[in-house]
């Protein structure tokens, strides 16, 4: 059952007096359970416990952390239908999506468990001493990655599982050795509390320190602000809007001790349609992109919100087919009245801009909280002159920009803000002729796709889910895959330390059997 309380370490707490409920957008009614806003006392307790836990958790072995991560996965699976039903009641999303996202969450946890069990992720580097070197003796220097400290993770509105309470940020922070305080997203507080209970249960079963995890509820911004400003918090993870992510980034930067905020924010994910491919693939592409634009009611951070091509018959045909196909797709329920409200406001703002034409918009009756998918088109010159048209409309909305020539197309790419993804639609030989266009797109995105769609983010070591600002606050890091662990660690060196005082990762004997860089050569041998 859902308690409606806050999980502080291994305790349930409800000191705060202010309450709120979640909302079922499918039924257009409030859900029955009441949740308590976290109080200042609860915030302080959560951070204090996390700080105490860090002194123990930072030294927990990779094998024990793996046991903890796998136990979380097991406990989430044990929630079974209760989790799926709660998820659906707070999102309006179908059962298949709920189970798919649960599977992704489980997969992330187990992948990080495998990573820390093996252990080489710490990037151990050893340069042995040469005290006879002249004129300056060389000291013994050894380096590895160490955890930052307590991490605050903000739940994402559009992914209640995979990017929220036990999502990628939390899994990576645990793997790194950082306690986590989750600021639960108010739209899915019930889902968050079920997952929180699973994490706490796993922590107790595997002997993790009290305070390694806490969950705080809040319907507003106050709790999040206090967490980011707390001096004991050492890093922040966020998935959401540019406005929200930038506000957290600014707060963290103004602290006496600034801390990193790893925020994955807005993106319109430009798709470049090169001329020959538009001729040969146009009809099939239009059908594919109609589905990509509308999947999940367009509520993916990788939704293709901008399609760019060169004016001509082929692009006109593409627009026609895309417009015909997209209105055939059954509309979907959006996550919350606030989200569809923002969608309608942002769409209206875009449609009011001079030069923008609507080529498709569903005109049939739809249920409350369902979105009308929309396709628009605009001339390249107009798009360049009006940066309002460059902004994300979060939902099933996409704009086709018709460029007069390749030079204008390249100029448009160069004027775009940073993006999570960019896509090139091209014939293989054609791509060779447009290398400057491809180079320009690469400079603006974190991931470039060839003849595909950007929706869908594979969780694997080679995935980069991030990009130049404002796609993320630091384009050097990914929010997905095992390398996302690097957000929650820092490099640390030992100089001239006795072997018996070094961590196992750096000892001569290499007791963990990990791969290390020793005097410039990768090896898993002892020294």
N, C-alpha and C positions, 0 to 999 in steps of 0.2 A: 504494500500500500504506500501511497505518497504521504509523507508526514507533514509537509508544508513548513518544515523548519530548516535551519541552517546547519550544515555539518562543519563543526570546528574541530579539527583533529579527529580524535576518536569519539567525540561527544556530539550530541544533538543539542542545539541551543535555539532559543527564540526569545531573546531579550527585547528586541525591538517591538514597538507597538504598531507601527504602520504596516498595513497588509495590502496585498493585491492578488489578482487571479490571472490565469492565462486565458487564452481565447481559442475557440474552435472555429476557424474561418470557413470550413466546409458547412457547418451547421449554423454559422453566424450567431453563436451563443457563447457566453462565458463558461469556462470549465468550473467544476464545483469546488475544487480544492483551493484553499487560501494559503498564501505564502507570506512570510514575514520579511520585512526589510531588515537587513543587517544593521545592528547598532554600532556606535563607535567602540563600545566595549568588545563586541564580537570581532570587529576588524582588528583591534589591538591584540586580542587573544590569538586570532588566527596567525597574525604576523609574528607574534612572540613565539608561538609554538613552532612555526616554520623555521625561525632562526635557531631555536634550540635543536630542532630535528636536523638541520643542516650540518651541525658539528658531527653528528653520527652518520647521517645518510651519505655525506660526501666521501666517506671511507668504506662504505658498503661494497663488497666485491661485485664484480660483473656477474658472477653466477647467482648471487642473491638478488641482484636487481632484475635479472632475467626471470627468476622465480616469481618475483613480485609482479612484473609486467604480464607474464603468462597467467598468473592468478587473477589479475584484473580482467583479462580476456575471458577466462572461465566464468567468473562471477557475472559478467555482462551477458554471456550466453545463458546463464541460469535464470536470468530475468524473463527470458522467453517471451510469451505473448503479452505480458504486462507492459514490457518496454515498448513493443511494437504498437500496442493500442494507445498508450500514452503519447508516444511520438506522433501518431496520426491525429490524435485529438487536439494536439497543440500546433499542428502544421497544415493540416488539410492534405498532406501528401499521401499517395497510395501505399499499400502494403509492400509492393515490390520495391519501391524506393526506400522504404524504411528498412527492409531486410538487406538491401544492397548496401546501404550506408552502415548498417551494423556490421556487415561482413568486412567492409573497408576498415572500420575501426578496429575490429579484431585482428585483421591482417597487419595493421600498423603496429599494434602492441606486440604482436609476436615477432615481427621483423626487427623491432628495436631490442627485443629480448635476445634474439640470435646475435645481434650486433654486439651487445655488451657481454654476452657469454663468451664470444670469441676474443674480444678485447683489444684488437689492433687499432680500433677507431681513435685511441688516445694519441696517435701519431708520435709515439716515443722516438726520440732522436738522441743519440749519444755520440759525443766527440770525446774520445779518451785523451788523457793527459800526455804531454811530451815535455817533461820538466827539463830535459837537456836541450830543448830547442833554443837556438841563439838568434838574435840577441834577447828575445823575450820568451821565457818559458810558457808553454801552453798548459792551461789549467783544464781539469776534467769538467765538462759542461754537459748537462743532461736536461732534456726538455720534454714536456708532455702537456696535454690539455687537461685542465682542472675545472670543476663546476664553478659557476658564478655565485650562486646563493639562491635564496627564495625567489621564485618566479611567479608573477601574476599573469594568468591567462584569461582573456575575455571570450566568452562563448559567442559563436557566430549565429546570426539569425537564420541563415539559409542552410546550415548543416548542423542540426542539433546533436549529432553524434561525431562525425568525422573531424569537425573543426571546433568542437566544444569541449565539454567536461573531460572526456577521456580521449580527445582527438589528438591530432598530430603534434600540436604544441606541447600538450601535457605529456604524451608518451616520450617525446624527445627530451623534455626537461627531466623526467624521471630517469631516463637512460643516462643522462649526463651526471646525475647525482644531485639534482636540484629539487627541493620541496616545491610544491605547487599550491597556490591559492587561486581557485577559479572564481571569477565574478560571473555568475551564471547569467545567461541571457534571459530577460524577463518573459520573452515569448514562449520559452520552453523550460520553465522552471521545474515542472514535474518530471520531464525527461532527465533534466540535470540532476535532480535529487535521487532518482533511481540509480543513475550511473555513479553518483557520489557515494551512495550506500555500497555499491559494488566495489569501488576503490577502497573505501575504508575497511570493508570486510577482507579484501585481499591483503591490505596492509597489516591487519591484525594476524591473519593466518600465516603470513610470511615473516613476521617479526620486525616489520619496519618501525622506525621511531614515531611516537605520537607527534602529530603535527606535520608529517610528510605530505599530507593533503588536507585542504579545507575547501569548502564550498560556501560562498556567500551569495544570498539572494538580494536583488534590488531592482526596482522598476525604473529608477532614474539614474543619474550620473554621479550622485554624491559618493556612493561607496567606491566606485571606480577611481574617482579623483583622490580620495583618501588613501587608497591602496598604492596608487602610482607615486604619490607624494611621500609615502612612509619611508623613512631612511633605511629601514632594514630590507626593503624590497630591492632586488638587484637587476631585474630585467622584466620586460613586459612582452606578451604575445597578443596580437589582435588581428582579427579578420572582420572586415566590415567596410564602412563608407570612408571616403577621403576625409570628410569633416571629422568623423570620430577618431580615425587614426591619427590625423594631424594634431587634434586637440591633445591626445595622449602624448604624442611625440614632443609637443611644446611644453607640456607639464613636466615631463621627465628631463627635458633639457634645462629647465629653469631651477631644478633642484640644486642645493648646495653641492651635492655629489650627483652629477647627471648620470643617468643610466640608459642603456639601449632599449629602444622600443622597436620590435620587429613587427611591423604592421603590413598586412596584405590588404590593399585598398581597391580603388576603382580602376576599371579597365573597359575599353570599348573593343579591344581585340580586332584590329583592322585586318581585313581580308583583301588581298590584291589580286584582281582578276586580269591576267595578262591576255592580250588580244587573241592569239591563236587558240589557247585553251578555252576561251569564252566561246569561240566558234564551235570547237569540237566537243566540248563537255558541257556547254551552257545549260541545256535542258535538264540533264541529270544533276548538275550542280545546283540548279534552282530548287529542285525537289529535295535534295539533301539539306540545303541550307534552310529551307522552310521548316524542316524538322529540328535542326540545330537551334534556330532562333526561338522556337516555342518550347523546347524540351524543358520540363520543370517550370513552366510559366516564365521562362527566360531568367530565372533566378539563380543563374550560375555566374561566378566571377569571370568565367571564360566565354560568356555569351557573345556571339559575333554581332556587335552593334554597329559596325561600319564596314561597308563593302565598297571598294574603290576600283574603278575600271576606266577604260578609254572609250569615249563616245563612239557609237557606231551601231550598226544593225544588230550585231551579236549581243552587245550589252543591253540594247533595248529589248531583245527577245528574252534575255535572262531576267530582266526586271518584270516583264509580262508574265513569264512562267512562275517566277517566285511569288508574285502577287496573287496569281490564280491558285497556286498550291497552298499558300499559307492560310488562306481563309477556309480551306477544306478541313483544316486540323481542328479537332475539338478543343475549345479553350480550357484552360486549367485554373484551378483555385490558387490564389497567391497566399503567402504564408500568414498574413495578418492584415487587418484593415489599414493599419498605418503604412504598410508596405505598398498596398495597392493605391492608397491615397498619394503616396510619394510618386508612384509610377504615373498616375494620372496627371499630377501637377507638373512633373518633369516632361511628360509627353506633350501636354498642352503648351508648355513654354517653348518646346522645340517647334511645334506646329505653328506657333505664332510668328516665327522668324520669317522674314521676307525671303522668297525664293525657294522655300521648301514645299514640295508637292507630295500629297498622300497618294500612293498607288494601290494600297490595299489596307482596309481596316474592316474587321468583322462587324457586320451591321445587324446581326440577328440578336434576339434576346438572350441574355446570359444570366446566370445566377449571381447573387451578391458575392463579392470578393473574388470573382473571376475576372480575368484580364482579356481585353480585346487586342489581339495581335495586330501589329501595324508595320507597314513598310512604307518608307518615304524615299524621295530622290531629290537631289540638288546638284546644281552646276558646280564644277570645281572652283571657279572664281568666287562664287558666293560662299562656299565652304571656307575658303582661305580667309575671306574678309570678316567672317563672323565666328569667333571662337566659342560662342554659345552652342553652336552645332557640334562642337568637339566633345561635349560633356556626355557622360553616361546617363542613359535612361534605363534604370534597372528594371528589367521585365522583358516581355516579348516584343521588342521594338528594334528595328534596324533601319539604317540609312544607306542608300546607294549614292555614291558621289561619282558624277560623270565628268571625267577630265577631258580637256581638249586635246592633250597629247601626253607623251611619256614624261616630258619635262615638268609639266604641271603635276602629274601623278607623283613624281619624286619630290617635288616641293611640298606637296601635301603631307607626305610621309614624314619629311624632315620637320614639319611644324607641329606634329602630333606630340602630346605628352607621352610619358613613359607608359608602356603597356605590359600586361602579363604575357600576351601572345600576339603573334602576327602570322598570317597565313599567305603563302604564295600558291596561286592556282596557275599552273603552267604546263606546257609540254616540256619534256626533258631538254630537248635542243633549244627550245625557246628561252628557257631559264638562263642559258649561257649568254644570250643577247641582252639580258636585263640585269647584269651583275651589279650595276650601280643602284638599281631599285632594291635589289635584295640586300645589298650592304646598308642602304639607308634604313630599311626595315629592321635589320639586325641591330642597328644602333638604338632603336626605340623599344625593343621588346626583350623579354627574358627567355622566350621559347619561340622558335619559328617552325611552322608546319608546312609541309609540301603536299598539295593536293589532298587535303583532308579538312576536318572541322576542328575548331579549338575546344569545343565542349568535350569534357572528359579529361581527367588528370590522372594518369597512371602513377601509382605509388611504386617507385623503383629508384635505385641509386642514381640513374642518369636524368631523372626529372628535375627541371628547374622550375619551381613555381614561385615566381617573383619577377622583378623587373625594375627598370629605372623609375624613379619617382614620377607620378604618384601611384604607380602600380604597387610599389612597396617602399618602405623607408630606407632600405639598404639593398641595393641590387646584387650585392655579393653573396647573398644567402637565399636559400630555398625554404619554403614553408612545408614542403612535402618530401618524403624519402629520408633515408638514413643520414644524409648530410645536413639535414635540418638540425641535427644535434649540435652543430657548430655555433648556433645562435646562443646557446646556454653555457658555453665554456670560454675559457681564455687560456692562452699559452703561458706556461710557467717553467722557469729554469732553475736547476740546482747546480751550484758550482762547488766543486771540491768536497762533496759530501761523502762521509763514510758509507760503504756499500750497504751495511746492515741497517742504516737509517733511511735509506731510499725507499720509495714505494716499490712494490713488486714489479711494476711495469718498467722500472729503470735499473733494477739490480743486475749485476753481472751475470747471474745464473739464469736470468730470464725465466723465472719459475712459472709464468703464465703461458710461455711458449708463443708469444705474440710476434708479429712481424715488426721489426724496428729498423731505423736508419742508423747504422753504426759506422762511424768514420766514413760517411758518404756512400755506404753500400747497404741495400735492403737485405735483412737476414732475420731468421728466427732462432739463430744459434746463440749460445751463451758466449760471453767474452772471456 
